[in-house]
Amino acid sequence: MGRIVVAGSGAMGAMVAYHLALLGADDVVVAERGELASGSTSRAMGGVRQQFSTAAEVVLARESIEFLAALGSGLFRQVGYLFLATTPAGLAELEERRALQLELGVPVERVDPTVVEGLAVDDVLGATCCWRDGVADPRGVALEVLRRAAELGVEVREHMPAEELDFDVLVIACGPWSPQLAETVGVELPIRPLCRQLLRTSPLPSLPESLPMVIEAESGFHFRRRDDRLVLAMTDPEPRWTYDATVDESLFADRLERLARRYPPAAGATIADAWAGLYDMTPDAHPIVGRIADGVYAACGFSGHGFMQSPAVGRALAESILTGESSIDLSPYALERFEAGAVFPEHLVL
């Protein structure tokens, strides 16, 4: 097959390169124009869930959990994802999604929301949780996978634009920067950047180590434990379609108020740190995975879900590149679906 250049060293690029090497490819290069794993992966929340609203997304996440769990608790902890519904409509949506997830083999349970000590649940009508879901160190995972790939013979090149290398096969896995690289090979990708921000609180003593990711189903407000602090996230009131990853401090007070109301043990916390990153959004919030031109493949447009789905996508795309077939059906993610109008929107974008 010749040289395969994987553009991007985040979780997605790392997983593709690693699985290519596992399957026997002997001339694989990871080309990173900046520092390794320094893009969207380094700024990610790190949640790993199987609780999506469409079957295709559930399968990608389901097939990724085992790989991440095998990395060990230092990189991925299966503390669960707890969804809270406070309205009848929100509860009905949780139950509808739960039925789909159970059908696909994901053990999502109805739970008593008081399972999390200290959580304020007076307004909660119902809750679901998958205890196999959890939280990870995204950059740590990417770097570990790159290390394993290098041990298998993959050449990992930092500060190297992919378009400056000769290749027989190109894999575009650059997140929100993928369209620019695709243009150099004559392909237009319907991806645009959406700025999202994360807020980290001041230290909070006695946070339980087993605290799950907690999500308000209706508002999308969610938080997780990271060391002795909480990291908070929520959709901005107005979407910011931009490459400008600037933090909007005007939202801090609202987020802290929401946190104190939902998790009173965090009352009095302040925002100690904040950063913004970019989602690579497609029109239907599903990724573009597979062949997009002769000798060119894509693994991008994950709309905020790439890290948690990267092990399954990396394996399936590597199989497709090397054998023409894959163990997971990638046809729902073909670029051509947008021309055909066959979109199937993922509604649970956090």
N, C-alpha and C positions, 0 to 999 in steps of 0.2 A: 504493500500500500504506500510505502514511502513515509515521508515525514508528516506527522500530525502536530499542528500547532494549536494549542488551546489558549485562547485569548482571555485572560482574567484569572487571578489567583485567589478569588474568594471561595466560599464553600462550594459553589457550583463548579467552577473551573477545576478546583482541587479534586473533587469527586470524579469528574469526567476523566481527568488525567490518570488518577489512581486506578480506576476500573479498566481503562484502556491497557495499562501496564499489566494488571492482573490477568487480562484476557490474552496477553501475549504480544501486544504492540511493542516494538523495540526501538522506535524512534519518535518519541513524544516529547514535546517542548511546551512548558507552561510559560507564556509571555505576559509579564505584568509591567505596565508602563510606569507604575509608581512603586510603592513599597508593598511587600507581600501582604495579602489579605487586609489591605488598608482602606478599601472602599466600603460599600454598603454592609458587607459582612461584619466589619469592625464596629459598625454603629447599630447593629441589630439588637432588638429586645432579647432575642434568644429563646423565645417560646417555641415549644415543639408540641403540636397538637394534631390529632386525627379527626377532630370534630369540625368538619367542613359541611357545606350544604349541597355539594354535588359529588356524585359517586367517583368521578375521575380524580378529584382532589383528595378524597378520603383514601383512595388506593395508594396514591403517591406517598402520602404521609404514613399510612399503615406499613408500607414496605420499607420505610426509612427508620422506623423506631428501633428495630433490632440492631441495626448497624450502630446507631448512636449509643444505645445502651451498652454495647460491647466496648465502647471507649472508656467506660468507667465513670464513677461518680464525680471525679474531678472535672470532667467535661460535660456530663449530662446527668441530671438527677431527675428521676421519675417521681416527682412530688404531686403530679396531677394538674388538671385544668378544670377549674370550677366555674361554671356559668350560672349566673343568678338572674332570674326573671322576676320583674316587679309588676308586670301587667298581664292580663289574660292573653293578649296577642303575643307577647314575648314568650310566655310559657308554651303556647301552642306551637310556636316556631321551634322551640327547644325540643319538644316532643316529636315533631315531624322530622327534625334532623336526627334525633336519637334513633328513630325507627330505621332510617337509612343506614346509619352507622352500625347498628346492631346487625342488620342484614349483611353488611360487608365485613363482619367479624371483629368490629371494634367494641370492646367492653365498656360502653358508656352506661353509667348507672344513674337512676334517680337517687338523690341524696338529700339528707337533712342538712340545710345550709349551716346549722350550728356545729357541723363537723369541724369547722375552723374556729378555734377558740378566739373570742374577742371580736368576731365579725358582727356588725350590726345587720340584723336580718328581719326586723319588724315589718318591713315593706316587701319582703321577698315571698312570692307566691309559690315558687318551686325552683329547684336547682338540679343540674346534671353535672357529672364529673367522670372523666376517664383517668384513672390513677396511673395508667401507663404513659400518659403524656407528662410533660415536665418542662424543665428550664435548662439551658445549656450556655456554654461559653462559646459564642460563634467564632470569634477569631481564633481561639484556642483549638477548636475543632478543625478549622481550615488549615492551620499551621501543622497540626499533627498529621492530617491526611497528606499534605504536601511532603512532610518528612517521610512518610511511608512510601509515597510515590517515588521520591528521589532514591530511596533504598532499592526500588525495583528498576531503576535506570532512567526515570523521567528526568529530563533536564529542566530545572526551575530557574528562570532568568528574570531578575528584578530590573526595573528601569529599562525595559525593553518593549517598545511598541510592536505588536504582532505584525502590523503591516510592513515592518522593515525586515521581516524574516521570509525566507523561501519556504514554501510548504506545498505538499500534495493535497492535504486536507486541512481545512481551517474550522475550528469550533469557536463560535462567538458566545462567550459567557461573561460579558462585561457589564451585566446589570443595566442600569439606565444609560450607560454609554454605548450600548450595543448598536443602536442605529447608525452612529457615526462610522463604526468599523464596517457595518454591513453595506453602507453606501460605497465604500471603496471596492466592493466586489459586485456592485450593481444591484443590490437588493434594498428595498424599502421595508423597514420594520415599523409597524404601528405601535410604537412604544414612546411614552413620554414620562418625564420625571415628576414624581409627586413628593414634595418635602414633608417629612414627618419628624417630630421631635420627641425625645425622651428626657424625663426629669428624674434626677436622683436625689433622694432626701438626705438630710443630715443623719448621723448615726442614730439608730433606734435600738436601745438595749433590749435584750430578751426576745428578739424576733424568733419565732419557732423555725427550726431548720427545715421542718416538713411543710412550711407554708406553700400552698399551691399557687399557681397563677390564678388570680381572681378576676373575673370579667363580668361586668354588668351587661347583660344581653342587649338591653334597649339602647343604652348610651354609648356602649363600646369602651367605656373607661375601664382600664385594667392595670394591675400592678403585680409585681413579683419581688421576691427577696433576692438581693445580690449582696453577699457578705452580711454586714450589719446594717444595711440600708434597704430601702424599697426603691424600685424603678417604676415610674408611672408613665402611662401613655394613653392617648385618646385622639380621635380624629379632630383636626382643627375645625373651627366653625365654618371657615371658608377654605376650600382646597387650595393649596399653593403649588401650582404647576410650574415648577422652576428648578433649575440646577443650583439656585442660591440656597445653601443649607444653613440658613440663619435661624437662631433660636428666637422665638417670640415670647419675651418675658411677661407680656401683658396677660398671658394665660396662667401664670404660676399660681395666683391667688385662687382661681377657680379650681385648679387641679388639687391644691392642698385642701380646699374646702370639701371637695368630693371624697378625698382620701379620709379625712377626719370623720366624715359622716358615715362612710362605709366600714372603716376600720379604726374605731376610737383609740386603740393603743398607739396609733400614730399621730394623734392630735398634738399639736405644738411643733411638729416637724417643720423644717424649712427646706428650701431647695438649695442644696449644696453644689450641684453641678447639673449641667444640661447640655445636650448636643442634638444635632439634627442630622438626618440621613435621607437617602432617596429611595423610594419605591420605583421600580420599573414597571409602570402600569400599561396594560393592554386594554382595549375597549371592553373586554368581557372579564377582566381580572383573572384570566387563565394564562399560563405561559405559552411561549412558542418554543417547541422542542422538536428537533428533527432536521431533515435535509431541507435547505432553503434555496440552494443552487448547486450546480455541479461542483462537487468537492467541498461544499460549504454547509455546515450544520449550525444550528442555534440551540442554545439553552439559556433563555432569557425571558424577560417579561413576566416574572413570577409574582409581581404585584404584592410584595411583602411576604411571600410564603416560600421563597427560594431556599433559605437555609434549612428549614425543617423538612423539605422534600428532596434536598440535594443528594442523599445517598441513593435513593431509588432512581432518580433521574440520571445520575452519573452512571449507574450500572446499565440502565436501559439504553441510554444514548450510546455508550461504548459498544454495547452489543450490536446496536443498529449500524454503527459505523463499520464495524469489523465483519459482520455477518449478514447484514441486510435485514435481520429480524431482531426482535427484542422480547424479553420475558414479560414486559408490561406493554400494553397497547398504547402507543404514542399517537395514534391517529387523531384523537380529539384535540391535540395540541399543534396540528399542522398549520403552517402559515396560511395555507389556501382557504382555511375556514372563513376568514374574514371576507374574501371575495364571494364565497358561496352563501354568506349570510347565516351560516350554521353556528351561531354563537350560543353558549349555554352559561350565562353569567354566574360567577361565584359571588354570593351576597355577603358572605361572612369574611370581610376584609377588615382586619384589626390594625 
